[in-house]
Amino acid sequence: MGHKVHPNAFRLGVYRTWEANWFATNKDYTKLLHEDLAMRRLILGRLRNAGIAKIETERSSNAQMTITIRTAKPGIVIGKGGASVDQLRNDLEKTFGNRVRISIDEIKQPELDAQLVAENIASQLERRISHRRAMKQSILRTMRAGAKGVRIMMGGRLRGAEMARREQDREGRVPLHTLRADIQFGRATAKTTFGMIGIKVWIYKDEFKGRTRGGEAQAEIAPQPTADDVAAAQQSGPSGGQRGERSGGQRQRRRGGRGPGRGPQGGQGGSQDGGAAARSTPEPAAEQGSPEGGDAPA
């Protein structure tokens, strides 16, 4: 209970691939892993304001490393005449001793990238902008960009409070337990004068569509009913008036069974008319007397 799973790692192998694509033996794995981590720290530290969302690495057999940088500001990464990217490539080759090839992939919609949204909120908090305003504006921009749901959570000494707390805001739906849901997760840290404030962002784009078979897309695993299906089901179902008449008739029959006609003569199922007739008929013994009593008294 209460265990949190990273949304990106939870979907690895389902439809999301790894950020590091290389294979190593047991004796070389530790060395290559630390090289990979150091390379990411170097790139993120140098291109801090370039809006980098993801860094993907790939190693080939001839000791060549291919680095793919996904950024929202490719002009800052490339620099004037490609000077910045050339300097970065030379530094990486000198540090790790491998041939490095750098490719830059531009992000067309940074509002739909969770990591960029979290970094944007962190920069606003460092500029002393209200955290609620930053959350509301980020959610509005993300939903306008076409997302189906977004959730933002931040924790720390918000607005300089003495005691740290958490606040969150959300809009739409974010189905974290659905594996086929395309959910992006990002987190950032705002370094304010009051302390560190952590930001987490979940963005739900849409359900991942399956691969095509024979040129035709696969059917949905659990298709959701549309508005037209709901309206058709309501029209084809029984009307409320008929149900009300049927239930009203049943109540009348139950009241009739508990009427005055209930008794040894009328029975439990007697009607109200039968009970009234039984009461209006006089008993013969009361007016004429009993047949064994002789003449009636004068």
N, C-alpha and C positions, 0 to 999 in steps of 0.2 A: 504494500500500500504506500502510495506517495512517492514511488520511484519515478524520476523524470528521465526520459530518453531523448537524446538529441534527434530532432526530426530529420536532419540530413543523414546521419548514420543509420537511422531506423529504416531508411529507404534504399540503402546501398544494395545493389544487386537486383532490386525490383525494377526500377527504371532509371535510377541515378548511378552514375559511374564514380570511380574514385578520382580524387584530385592528383594523386601521384601514381603514374602508370609505369612501373618498372619491376623487374624481378632480380633478386640477389640471393646468393647462397648464405649459409649460416654465418660464415666468417666475415662476409662483406656487408651483411644487412645492417649492423649497428653503425658502421662507418657511413654508409650511404644515407641512412635515416637522419643522422646528425647533420650531414651535409645539406640535406633537403630542408631541415628546419632552419639552419643558419642562413641558407639562401633566401628563404621567405622573410626572415627577420631583416636581412639587409635590404631587400627590395621594398618592404613596407616602411622601413625607417627612412629610406631615401625619397620615396615617392609618397610621402604622407598625405599631401594635398591633391593627389591625382585621382582620387575616387576609385581606388582599386577594390573590386568586389571579390575576386577569386584569382588564385595563381595555380596553374596546372603544370606539372612537370612530367617529362617522359625521357627515359634513358634508352639509348640504342646499344647494340653490341659493340660498336666501334668507339666507345667512350665519348659519345656526343650527347649533350643534354639539350632538350628542347623545352623552352619555357614559354607558356602562353599566359599573358596578362590580360585579364578582362577588366576594363576600366571604362568609366563614364567620361573621362577627359583624356583622350589619346594625345591631344596636342601637348600636354604637359609631360607625358611619358616620352614622346618622340623628341621634343625640343626643337630648337631652330635649326633646320637643315639636318635633323637626325643626330645632333650632337649629344643629346642626353642619353639616347638609347645606345649609342656607340660607346660612350663612357661607361655605362652600366655593364655592357657586355665585356669590355676589357677588364673591369674590376672583378667580375664573376670568374672569368677565365684565370686571372692571376690568383684569385683566392682559392679556388677549388682545383685548378690544374686540369680542367676538362674543356673541350670545345663547347661553346654555348651558342645556341640559336634562339633568338627572342622574336616571338610573334605577338602582335597586339590585336586584341579583339574588342571592338567598341560595343558598349551597352546602349541600345537605342532608347530604352525606357528605364531610367534609373529609379523612377518612383515604384517600380515593381520588383526591385532588388532589396531584400531585407537587410543585407549588410550595409548598403549605401544609405538606406533610410535610418538605420540605427546610428551611423556616423554623423548624419545630418542633424539628428536630434542632439547628439552629444556636443556638436559644435555650437548649437543654439544655447544649450545649457551653460557652456563655458562663456558665452557672451551675455550671461545674466538674463536670458529670456525666460518667461514663466514656463514651467514644465507642462502645465495643463494646456497652455496655448500651443506649445510645440507639438504635443501629442495630437491635439485636435486638427491642426493644420496638416500634419503628416498623414493622418488617417483620411482626411478629405482628399488630399492629392492622390493617395494610393487608390482609393475607391473610384475616383474619376478616371484614373488611368486604365481601369478595366478589371481590377481585382474583385474577387467574390467575397473576400473576408480579410480582415487584418486585426491583429491584437498586439498591443504595445504595453510593456511592463517596465517600470523603473523603480529602483530602490536605493536608498541612501538618505543623507540629510537634505531632504528636499526643502528648498527655500530657506536653508540655514537653520532648520529646526534642531532643537537640542537632542531629540530622540529620532533615530533613523526609522523610516517606514517605507512601505511599498505602496505604489499606486499603479493602476492599470486602466486601460480603456480599450474598447473593441467595437467593431462594427462588422456585420455580416456573420458568416460562419467559418470556423477554422477546425475541420475534422481531423484532429491529430491521430486518431486511431485508424483512419482509413489509409491503407497503404498505397492505393492508387491515386490518392489526392496529391496534387503538385503543391507542396508547401515548402516555402523557403524560410530559413531561420538565420537571423543575424544578431550579433551582440557587439556592443561598444561600451567604452568607459569614458565618462566626462570627468576631467580633473578640474574641479572648482576650488575656490578658496575655502569652502567649508569641508571639503573632503571628496572622496571618489563616489560617483553616482553611476550605477550600472544600468544599461538599457538593453532590453531584449525585444525583438520584433519577429512576429510570425505573419507571413503573407500567404494566403490561399488563392492561387490563380484559378485552377480548374482541375478536373479529373484528367489523369493521364490516359490518352487514347492508345488502345492496343495496336500492335503492328498489323499491317494488312496481309491477308492471305488470298492469293490469287487475284490481286487487284481490288478486293473488296475489304472494307474496314470491318473489324470484328464488332459483334453486337455488344452492347453494354452489359456488364455483369449484373447490376441491379438498377435497371432504368427507373428513374423517378417519374411519377405521373405529372403531366403538364396541366395547365389551366383548362385546356379544352377537354381533356379526359375527365377532370373533376366535374365540369359543367354537364357533360354528357351523362355521367353516372347519376347526378342529382336529378336530371330530367327523366331518366328511365326508371328510377326508383318509385315506390308507392308514395302518393301525396299525403300530406299531413292531415287533410280533411277526412280521407277515408279511414285513416288510423284512429282519428278522434271519434268518428261515428261508431266504429266497431267496439272501441273500448267503452263508449257510453252505453251501448246496448247491453254489454256484459254487466255493467254496474246496475242497470235497471232489472235484469233478471235476478241478480243476487238480492236486491231489495224486495222483489216480489216473493222470493222464497222465505224471507223472514217476516212475512205479513201476519195478520191475525188469523188467517185460515190455517195456520200451522197447528196441528193437533191430531187427535186420533181419527176424527172423521175426515178432515181435509188432507191430512198427510203433510209431510214436510215440503213437498213440491207443490202444494196448492196455490191457487192464484188469489188475488185480492177479492175478486167477485165471488168466488166460491166461499170465502170466509164470511162475507156480508150476508149471503143467502142462509148460511148455517145459523147466524145470529138471529135473523128475522123470523124463522120458523119456530112457533111455540111448541113446547113439549106437551104431548097429550096427557101425561099423568098429572100435570098441574091444573088443567081445566076440567077434565071429565072424571078424574079420580082413577083409582086402580080398579081393574075388573074384579078383584076379590073383595073389595070393601063394601059391597052392597049398594044401596041407593045413596045418591049424593045428598048431603045435608041441605035442609031448606034454607 
